[in-house]
Amino acid sequence: MKRIKIALCEDDITQREFYKALCMEVADANQIDIEIKTFINGDDLLLDLEDPRFYLALDLLLLDINMPGINGIQTAQMARRVGYTGVVVFITATKRYYESAFDVGAFHYITKGEHSYERFEDIILKAVAQAEQKRRDTVTLYNSGEVRQIKVEEIEYIELVKRVTTVYYAGQTFCCTYTLERLEQELARSGFLRVHRSCLVSLEHIARIAYEQVTLRSGAVLPVGRKYYPALKDAVTRLKAYKA
């Protein structure tokens, strides 16, 4: 499991430290690696959210609703507008904003003073599971200051040519700074397989295979390395059996 990155926004220092400690306790008890950055108001959080490298890496946003200035609902609305698609959980002293919280795609709602540790743990664990699923659904790539978030299901293949890693997806390409080895590890659980020392392919996009090449549904033809063919054949056979 990768590190889960959390932003906790709470204006009351006592509550802020309490919920930070509670998150750490849940993480320790369940062997989850987390990183928490705290904010005292929505304005400070939104400043960080202007950087796509921050919001694309953020997994979970814990927001107090009743903050001075920009409240939690407004902060969540602005976070969504700049591109944050991760999990939002509200922590608040009143249920008055219950409906408004879910209007911004909140995952859950925690009422201060009314929840047990077990209830808080259950919500956080479910939020982390949701965040991990979102991670598997998309991959975030970087190159020369440009950040791109791509749906995993749209990626056909990834190729390394002259030390440049290129991702082919939905009729587009993106050259990124990631190594093929890193992407292979990151996408291994999403149905991607190495078919050549310089090529990683999505099993879902394969139309047919031969001993020395693989043809994708898009018409792209890619080489298959001799040592990779047995694993490729086995993976395609198992996928067909699963779909049958």
C-alpha positions as CSV (number, residue, x, y, z in Angstrom):
1,M,0.0,0.0,0.0
2,K,1.3,3.4,-0.9
3,R,1.4,6.3,1.5
4,I,-2.0,8.0,1.9
5,K,-1.8,11.7,1.8
6,I,-4.3,13.6,4.0
7,A,-5.0,17.3,4.3
8,L,-6.8,18.3,7.6
9,C,-8.4,21.7,7.7
10,E,-9.6,22.8,11.2
11,D,-9.4,26.3,12.7
12,D,-9.5,25.2,16.3
13,I,-6.0,24.1,17.4
14,T,-7.3,21.6,20.0
15,Q,-9.6,19.9,17.6
16,R,-7.0,20.0,14.8
17,E,-4.4,18.2,17.0
18,F,-7.1,15.8,18.3
19,Y,-8.2,14.6,14.9
20,K,-4.6,14.5,13.6
21,A,-3.7,12.2,16.5
22,L,-6.8,10.2,16.0
23,C,-5.9,9.6,12.3
24,M,-2.4,8.6,13.3
25,E,-3.8,6.1,15.9
26,V,-6.1,4.6,13.2
27,A,-3.2,4.4,10.8
28,D,-0.9,2.7,13.3
29,A,-3.6,0.2,14.4
30,N,-4.3,-0.8,10.8
31,Q,-0.7,-0.6,9.5
32,I,-1.5,2.2,7.0
33,D,1.3,4.6,6.0
34,I,-0.2,8.1,6.1
35,E,1.1,11.7,5.8
36,I,-1.0,14.5,7.2
37,K,-0.6,18.2,6.4
38,T,-2.7,20.5,8.6
39,F,-4.3,23.9,7.7
40,I,-5.9,26.5,10.0
41,N,-8.4,27.8,7.4
42,G,-9.8,27.3,3.9
43,D,-7.7,30.1,2.4
44,D,-4.4,28.5,3.4
45,L,-5.6,25.1,2.0
46,L,-6.7,26.7,-1.3
47,L,-3.3,28.3,-1.8
48,D,-1.7,24.8,-1.7
49,L,-4.5,23.5,-4.0
50,E,-3.4,25.9,-6.7
51,D,-0.5,23.6,-7.3
52,P,-1.7,20.5,-9.3
53,R,1.3,18.5,-7.8
54,F,-0.4,18.9,-4.4
55,Y,-4.0,18.2,-5.2
56,L,-3.3,15.3,-7.6
57,A,-1.2,13.6,-4.9
58,L,-3.8,14.3,-2.2
59,D,-6.0,11.3,-1.3
60,L,-8.2,12.5,1.5
61,L,-9.5,15.9,2.6
62,L,-10.8,16.2,6.2
63,L,-12.7,19.5,6.4
64,D,-14.2,21.3,9.3
65,I,-17.4,23.1,8.1
66,N,-17.7,25.9,10.7
67,M,-14.6,27.9,10.0
68,P,-14.3,31.7,9.9
69,G,-14.0,33.2,6.5
70,I,-14.4,30.5,3.8
71,N,-16.3,27.7,5.5
72,G,-15.7,24.0,4.8
73,I,-18.5,23.7,2.2
74,Q,-17.1,26.6,0.2
75,T,-13.6,25.3,0.5
76,A,-14.7,21.9,-0.8
77,Q,-16.5,23.6,-3.7
78,M,-13.4,25.5,-4.7
79,A,-11.2,22.4,-4.3
80,R,-13.5,20.6,-6.8
81,R,-13.3,23.5,-9.2
82,V,-9.5,23.5,-9.3
83,G,-9.5,19.8,-10.0
84,Y,-9.4,17.9,-6.8
85,T,-11.3,14.6,-7.3
86,G,-10.3,12.8,-4.2
87,V,-12.2,11.8,-1.1
88,V,-13.8,14.5,1.2
89,V,-14.9,13.9,4.8
90,F,-16.5,16.7,6.8
91,I,-15.9,17.0,10.5
92,T,-18.3,19.4,12.1
93,A,-20.2,20.3,15.3
94,T,-23.6,20.4,13.7
95,K,-25.7,18.4,11.3
96,R,-27.2,21.6,9.9
97,Y,-25.1,21.4,6.7
98,Y,-25.7,17.6,6.1
99,E,-27.3,18.0,2.7
100,S,-24.9,20.7,1.5
101,A,-21.9,18.4,2.4
102,F,-23.1,15.8,0.0
103,D,-23.7,18.4,-2.8
104,V,-19.9,18.6,-3.2
105,G,-19.4,14.9,-3.4
106,A,-18.5,14.3,0.3
107,F,-17.8,10.7,1.2
108,H,-18.9,11.0,4.8
109,Y,-19.8,13.3,7.6
110,I,-18.5,13.2,11.2
111,T,-20.2,15.0,14.0
112,K,-17.9,16.2,16.7
113,G,-18.5,14.8,20.2
114,E,-21.0,12.2,18.9
115,H,-18.8,9.5,17.5
116,S,-16.8,6.8,19.1
117,Y,-13.3,5.8,18.2
118,E,-14.6,2.7,16.5
119,R,-17.0,4.8,14.4
120,F,-14.2,7.2,13.4
121,E,-12.0,4.3,12.6
122,D,-14.6,2.7,10.4
123,I,-15.2,6.0,8.4
124,I,-11.5,6.6,7.9
125,L,-10.8,3.0,6.8
126,K,-13.6,3.2,4.3
127,A,-12.3,6.6,3.1
128,V,-8.8,5.2,2.6
129,A,-10.2,2.2,0.7
130,Q,-12.2,4.6,-1.5
131,A,-9.0,6.7,-2.1
132,E,-7.0,3.6,-3.0
133,Q,-9.7,2.6,-5.6
134,K,-9.5,6.1,-7.1
135,R,-5.8,5.7,-7.4
136,R,-6.2,2.5,-9.3
137,D,-8.6,4.2,-11.6
138,T,-6.2,6.9,-12.6
139,V,-2.4,7.5,-12.9
140,T,-0.8,10.9,-12.4
141,L,2.2,11.6,-14.7
142,Y,4.7,14.5,-14.7
143,N,7.0,16.0,-17.3
144,S,8.8,19.4,-17.4
145,G,6.3,21.1,-15.1
146,E,3.2,19.6,-16.8
147,V,1.0,17.3,-14.8
148,R,-1.5,14.9,-16.4
149,Q,-4.0,12.6,-14.8
150,I,-5.0,9.8,-17.1
151,K,-7.7,7.1,-16.7
152,V,-6.0,3.7,-16.4
153,E,-8.6,2.1,-18.6
154,E,-7.7,4.4,-21.5
155,I,-4.1,3.5,-21.5
156,E,-3.2,1.1,-24.4
157,Y,0.5,0.7,-23.9
158,I,3.6,2.4,-22.6
159,E,6.8,2.4,-24.6
160,L,10.4,3.3,-23.8
161,V,12.4,4.7,-26.7
162,K,15.8,6.4,-26.3
163,R,15.2,6.9,-22.6
164,V,11.9,8.6,-23.2
165,T,8.8,6.9,-21.7
166,T,5.7,7.6,-23.7
167,V,2.1,6.7,-22.6
168,Y,-0.4,6.0,-25.4
169,Y,-4.0,6.5,-24.4
170,A,-7.3,7.4,-26.0
171,G,-5.7,8.5,-29.2
172,Q,-3.2,10.7,-27.4
173,T,0.4,10.4,-26.1
174,F,2.2,11.8,-23.1
175,C,5.9,11.7,-22.5
176,C,6.7,11.5,-18.8
177,T,9.6,11.3,-16.5
178,Y,8.7,7.9,-15.0
179,T,10.8,4.9,-15.8
180,L,9.1,1.9,-17.4
181,E,10.0,-0.2,-14.3
182,R,8.1,2.3,-12.0
183,L,5.0,2.3,-14.2
184,E,5.1,-1.5,-14.5
185,Q,5.1,-1.7,-10.7
186,E,2.3,0.9,-10.3
187,L,0.1,-0.7,-13.0
188,A,0.7,-4.3,-12.3
189,R,-2.6,-4.7,-10.4
190,S,-4.5,-2.9,-13.2
191,G,-3.9,-5.6,-15.8
192,F,-0.7,-4.4,-17.4
193,L,2.1,-6.7,-18.5
194,R,5.6,-6.3,-19.8
195,V,5.8,-7.9,-23.3
196,H,9.2,-6.5,-24.3
197,R,12.1,-4.9,-22.4
198,S,10.8,-1.6,-23.8
199,C,7.1,-2.1,-23.8
200,L,4.2,-2.4,-21.3
201,V,0.7,-3.4,-22.5
202,S,-2.8,-3.3,-21.2
203,L,-4.3,-6.8,-21.4
204,E,-7.7,-5.3,-21.9
205,H,-6.6,-3.6,-25.2
206,I,-5.1,-6.7,-26.8
207,A,-6.9,-8.0,-29.9
208,R,-4.6,-11.0,-30.6
209,I,-1.1,-12.3,-29.9
210,A,1.5,-14.1,-31.8
211,Y,4.9,-15.4,-30.8
212,E,6.8,-12.3,-31.9
213,Q,4.1,-9.6,-31.8
214,V,0.9,-8.4,-30.2
215,T,-1.9,-6.5,-32.0
216,L,-4.1,-4.1,-30.0
217,R,-7.7,-3.2,-30.7
218,S,-6.5,0.2,-32.0
219,G,-4.5,-1.5,-34.7
220,A,-1.1,-0.8,-33.0
221,V,1.4,-3.7,-33.5
222,L,4.0,-4.2,-30.8
223,P,7.0,-6.5,-30.5
224,V,6.9,-9.4,-28.0
225,G,10.2,-10.5,-26.4
226,R,10.9,-14.2,-26.4
227,K,11.2,-14.5,-22.7
228,Y,7.9,-12.5,-22.1
229,Y,5.7,-14.6,-24.4
230,P,4.8,-17.5,-22.0
231,A,3.6,-15.1,-19.4
232,L,1.7,-13.0,-22.0
233,K,0.0,-16.1,-23.4
234,D,-1.0,-17.3,-19.9
235,A,-2.4,-13.9,-18.9
236,V,-4.5,-13.5,-22.1
237,T,-5.8,-17.1,-21.7
238,R,-6.8,-16.4,-18.0
239,L,-8.5,-13.1,-18.9
240,K,-10.5,-14.8,-21.7
241,A,-11.6,-17.6,-19.3
242,Y,-12.6,-15.0,-16.7
243,K,-14.7,-13.1,-19.2
244,A,-16.3,-16.3,-20.6
